[in-house]
Amino acid sequence: MTVPNRAVTNPYGALLAATPVRAERVSILGSDTHYWDYGPVDAPLVIVAVHGFRGEHHGLEPVVAQLRGVRVISPDLPGFGESTPLVEARHDIDGYSNWLRTFIASLALPTQPVILGHSFGSIVSAAAVAGGLATPALILINPIAAPALKGPKAFVTGLAVFYFRAGAALPEKLGQAVLASRLITRLTSEGMAKTKDPGLRAFIHDQHRTYFSRFSDRDTLLEAFQASTGHNVLQFAPKIPVRTLLIAADNDPITTVADEEKLRDLLPAAELHVLADVGHLIHYERPREAAELIVSFLGVGTVAAR
């Protein structure tokens, strides 16, 4: 197993160390789903956080570390991180949204949790809520608000499609190695990171190196990739009945601000906040601002002191 480089400083490490956390697991649709339960168990509000494509729960920890007085439950999506693949469903939007609804039901929480999704997690979360998942509110960070091949970096997305198709066409062992390539991971990380802070960039690259290729197998990864590029939040917006917070970026290579505005206008009760000088990694580069928006939107909890 790849481990983080201990020479790289986690800028959110002290805040995270001060956050109580409990590791749990549950069987959902044949997946041995691992999840992490942060904050006080008796908090008045619970957030269930869904990470993005090829990520895992670690990616959302910088945001979680900023929150106080709120409980956050953050699972690894089936087939990623510590969670094993789905057995009773495909790794498509229907499968993942069904998994999310079943996962939340299994928690038997005293109140309905708020649903939070980042990137691909925004699609899964939106689909689940549109499909009937009960929640008082929805929070989407870097929401995917346009078809992947029509975004501001459609050419780059096209290259990604070619890359994944090549990984699928190669013999299994070689294809797995190509899809887990550290070189490709680093190039992707360099393209997504917008911060000029060398320490923060080093942390982001180390996070991607450590966790970006912890997928269970090639077939699961390819199914999830097809789900991530074949859908977007716009498709589900008209059927989302709850208050929604959209936290977007002005330099996101996947979704333009204009598309985020279209998404806001399609939702029945939404507010959009666009952060300047950041791209698709709000959760790494601007987690405190994201946490401040979350606390203000929900009216519960506080943001940790600096």
matplotlib code that plots the C-alpha trace (Angstrom):
import matplotlib.pyplot as plt

x = [0.0, 1.3, 1.7, 2.0, 5.5, 6.2, 8.6, 5.6, 3.8, 0.0, -1.1, -4.4, -2.8, -3.1, -6.8, -7.4, -5.6, -8.0, -11.1, -12.4, -12.7, -14.0, -13.4, -16.4, -17.5, -20.8, -21.9, -23.9, -25.1, -22.2, -19.6, -17.6, -18.0, -15.5, -16.4, -15.0, -17.2, -15.8, -16.8, -19.1, -21.5, -24.2, -23.8, -27.2, -26.4, -24.9, -23.3, -22.7, -19.8, -19.2, -15.8, -14.8, -13.7, -10.6, -10.5, -11.4, -12.3, -8.9, -9.5, -12.4, -10.5, -9.2, -12.8, -13.9, -10.9, -12.3, -15.7, -16.6, -19.9, -20.9, -20.7, -19.4, -19.6, -17.3, -17.3, -15.0, -17.0, -17.3, -14.2, -12.1, -9.9, -10.7, -14.2, -14.6, -16.6, -20.4, -21.6, -25.3, -25.2, -23.0, -20.7, -22.9, -24.9, -27.9, -25.7, -23.8, -27.0, -28.7, -25.6, -25.7, -29.4, -28.9, -25.7, -27.5, -30.4, -28.0, -26.6, -30.0, -29.3, -31.7, -32.2, -31.9, -28.3, -27.3, -25.7, -22.4, -20.7, -17.5, -16.9, -18.1, -19.6, -21.8, -23.4, -23.9, -25.4, -27.6, -28.9, -29.6, -31.6, -33.4, -34.3, -35.9, -33.1, -34.5, -32.3, -32.9, -30.2, -27.6, -24.1, -22.1, -18.4, -17.0, -20.3, -20.1, -22.6, -22.0, -21.3, -17.6, -16.8, -18.4, -16.5, -13.7, -11.1, -13.0, -9.7, -8.1, -11.2, -11.0, -7.4, -8.6, -11.2, -8.5, -6.3, -9.0, -10.0, -6.4, -6.2, -9.3, -7.9, -4.5, -4.0, -5.4, -2.1, -0.6, -3.8, -4.0, -0.4, -1.1, -4.3, -2.3, 0.7, 2.4, 3.5, -0.1, -1.2, 1.4, 0.6, -3.1, -2.2, -0.1, -2.9, -5.5, -3.5, -3.7, -2.1, 1.4, 2.2, 5.0, 4.2, 0.5, 1.4, 3.7, 0.9, -1.6, 0.8, 1.5, -2.2, -2.8, 0.3, -0.8, -4.6, -5.4, -4.7, -6.3, -9.0, -9.9, -9.5, -9.6, -13.2, -14.6, -12.5, -13.7, -17.3, -17.0, -15.2, -18.0, -20.5, -18.5, -18.2, -21.7, -23.7, -23.8, -25.8, -27.9, -29.7, -31.0, -31.5, -35.2, -36.0, -34.0, -36.6, -34.3, -32.1, -28.8, -25.4, -23.1, -19.5, -17.7, -14.4, -13.6, -10.8, -12.3, -11.1, -14.2, -17.1, -17.4, -19.0, -21.7, -22.6, -22.7, -25.1, -27.3, -27.3, -28.2, -31.1, -32.4, -32.5, -35.7, -33.8, -30.1, -27.3, -24.0, -20.7, -17.8, -14.3, -11.6, -8.2, -8.9, -9.8, -11.2, -9.4, -11.4, -11.3, -7.5, -6.7, -9.6, -11.2, -11.6, -13.7, -15.7, -16.3, -17.3, -19.9, -21.2, -21.6, -23.3, -25.6, -26.6, -26.7, -25.2, -21.6, -18.6, -15.3, -12.1, -9.9, -6.8]
y = [0.0, 3.5, 5.7, 9.5, 11.0, 11.9, 14.6, 16.5, 18.7, 18.4, 22.1, 20.9, 18.2, 20.0, 20.8, 17.2, 15.8, 17.9, 16.3, 13.1, 10.3, 6.7, 4.1, 1.9, -0.5, -1.9, -4.2, -2.4, -4.1, -6.6, -3.8, -3.9, -0.2, 1.6, 5.0, 7.5, 9.3, 12.7, 15.1, 14.7, 11.7, 13.9, 16.8, 18.4, 18.0, 15.2, 15.6, 12.6, 13.5, 11.9, 12.2, 12.6, 10.2, 8.2, 9.8, 8.6, 10.0, 11.6, 14.2, 15.8, 15.8, 19.4, 20.6, 18.3, 19.5, 23.1, 22.2, 22.2, 21.2, 19.2, 15.4, 14.3, 10.7, 10.2, 6.8, 5.5, 4.9, 1.2, 0.1, 2.9, 3.4, 0.7, -0.1, -3.2, -3.1, -3.4, -7.0, -6.4, -3.4, -1.8, 1.1, 3.5, 6.4, 4.2, 1.8, 4.5, 6.5, 3.3, 2.5, 6.0, 5.7, 2.3, 3.3, 6.2, 4.0, 1.6, 4.3, 4.6, 8.3, 10.1, 12.9, 13.1, 14.0, 16.8, 15.4, 16.9, 15.9, 16.9, 16.6, 13.1, 12.9, 15.9, 13.8, 10.8, 13.0, 14.9, 11.6, 10.1, 13.2, 13.4, 9.7, 10.2, 10.3, 12.5, 15.3, 18.8, 20.3, 19.5, 20.9, 20.5, 21.5, 21.9, 20.5, 19.0, 21.3, 20.4, 17.4, 16.4, 16.7, 20.2, 21.8, 24.5, 21.8, 19.4, 18.5, 17.5, 15.5, 13.8, 12.8, 11.3, 9.3, 8.0, 7.1, 5.1, 3.4, 2.4, 1.1, -1.0, -2.4, -3.5, -6.9, -6.7, -6.5, -4.0, -2.0, -1.9, -0.6, 2.1, 3.3, 3.5, 5.3, 7.7, 9.8, 10.3, 11.0, 13.7, 15.3, 15.4, 16.8, 19.5, 20.5, 20.7, 22.5, 26.3, 27.4, 28.9, 27.9, 25.4, 23.6, 23.3, 22.1, 19.4, 18.3, 18.1, 16.1, 13.7, 13.2, 12.3, 10.1, 8.3, 7.9, 8.5, 5.0, 3.0, 1.6, -2.1, -3.2, -2.0, -2.9, -1.0, 2.0, 2.0, 1.7, 4.6, 6.7, 6.1, 7.2, 10.3, 11.5, 10.3, 12.4, 15.8, 17.5, 19.4, 16.2, 15.8, 19.5, 19.8, 16.9, 18.2, 19.7, 20.9, 23.9, 23.6, 25.3, 25.4, 26.2, 26.7, 28.0, 30.7, 28.6, 25.1, 23.3, 21.0, 23.5, 27.2, 29.8, 30.2, 26.6, 26.8, 29.7, 27.6, 24.9, 27.4, 28.7, 25.1, 24.3, 25.4, 26.9, 27.3, 29.8, 29.9, 31.1, 31.3, 31.3, 33.3, 32.0, 28.3, 25.4, 21.9, 21.4, 23.7, 20.9, 21.1, 24.7, 26.6, 24.3, 27.0, 29.2, 26.2, 25.4, 29.0, 28.8, 25.5, 26.8, 29.9, 28.0, 25.4, 27.8, 25.1, 24.6, 26.8, 27.0, 26.0, 28.8, 29.3]
z = [0.0, -0.9, 2.2, 2.4, 2.2, 5.8, 4.6, 3.1, 5.7, 5.8, 6.3, 7.8, 10.0, 13.4, 12.8, 11.7, 14.8, 16.9, 15.2, 16.8, 14.2, 14.3, 11.5, 10.7, 8.0, 6.7, 3.9, 1.3, -2.0, -1.6, -1.0, 2.2, 2.6, 4.9, 6.3, 8.8, 11.3, 12.4, 15.1, 18.1, 17.9, 19.5, 17.2, 16.2, 12.5, 10.4, 7.0, 4.7, 2.4, -1.0, -2.6, -6.3, -9.0, -8.1, -4.7, -1.3, 2.1, 2.7, 0.0, 1.9, 5.2, 4.8, 4.8, 7.6, 9.7, 9.6, 11.0, 14.7, 16.3, 13.2, 12.6, 9.2, 7.9, 4.9, 3.1, 0.5, -2.7, -3.6, -5.5, -4.2, -1.1, 1.5, 0.1, -2.1, -5.3, -5.5, -6.1, -6.5, -8.8, -11.5, -10.8, -12.7, -11.5, -10.7, -8.8, -6.8, -6.0, -4.8, -2.7, -1.1, -0.2, 1.2, 3.1, 4.8, 5.7, 7.3, 9.6, 11.4, 12.2, 14.5, 11.9, 8.2, 7.2, 4.9, 1.7, 0.5, -2.8, -4.5, -8.2, -9.3, -5.8, -6.7, -9.5, -7.2, -4.5, -6.9, -8.5, -5.1, -3.9, -7.2, -6.8, -3.4, -0.8, 2.0, 3.2, 4.5, 2.3, -0.4, -0.7, -3.9, -4.1, -7.6, -9.0, -12.5, -14.3, -17.9, -20.1, -19.8, -23.5, -23.7, -20.8, -21.0, -21.4, -23.7, -25.6, -22.3, -21.4, -24.8, -24.0, -20.7, -22.6, -25.0, -22.0, -20.3, -23.5, -24.0, -20.5, -21.2, -24.5, -23.1, -21.5, -17.9, -16.0, -18.4, -18.5, -14.7, -14.6, -17.2, -15.4, -12.1, -13.7, -11.3, -14.3, -15.5, -11.9, -11.5, -14.8, -13.8, -10.4, -11.9, -14.2, -11.4, -8.8, -9.1, -5.9, -6.1, -2.5, -2.9, 0.4, -0.5, -4.0, -2.6, -0.2, -3.1, -5.3, -2.4, -1.7, -5.3, -5.5, -2.4, -2.9, -6.6, -7.7, -4.8, -7.0, -6.7, -10.3, -13.9, -14.6, -11.6, -12.5, -16.1, -15.1, -12.7, -15.3, -17.8, -15.1, -14.3, -17.9, -19.0, -16.5, -14.8, -12.1, -14.7, -15.6, -12.0, -11.0, -11.8, -9.5, -6.5, -4.1, -1.3, -0.6, -2.3, -1.8, -4.8, -4.1, -7.5, -8.8, -11.3, -12.8, -12.8, -16.0, -15.9, -15.5, -16.3, -14.1, -16.8, -16.5, -12.7, -13.1, -15.3, -12.7, -10.0, -12.1, -12.7, -9.0, -7.1, -4.1, -4.7, -3.8, -5.8, -4.4, -6.8, -5.3, -7.1, -8.2, -7.6, -9.8, -9.3, -5.9, -3.6, -1.0, -0.9, -1.7, -0.1, 2.5, 5.1, 2.8, 1.8, 5.5, 6.3, 3.5, 4.7, 8.3, 7.1, 4.8, 7.5, 10.4, 12.6, 13.9, 13.7, 11.8, 13.8, 15.0, 12.9]

ax = plt.figure().add_subplot(projection="3d")
ax.plot(x, y, z, "-o")
ax.set_aspect("equal")
plt.show()
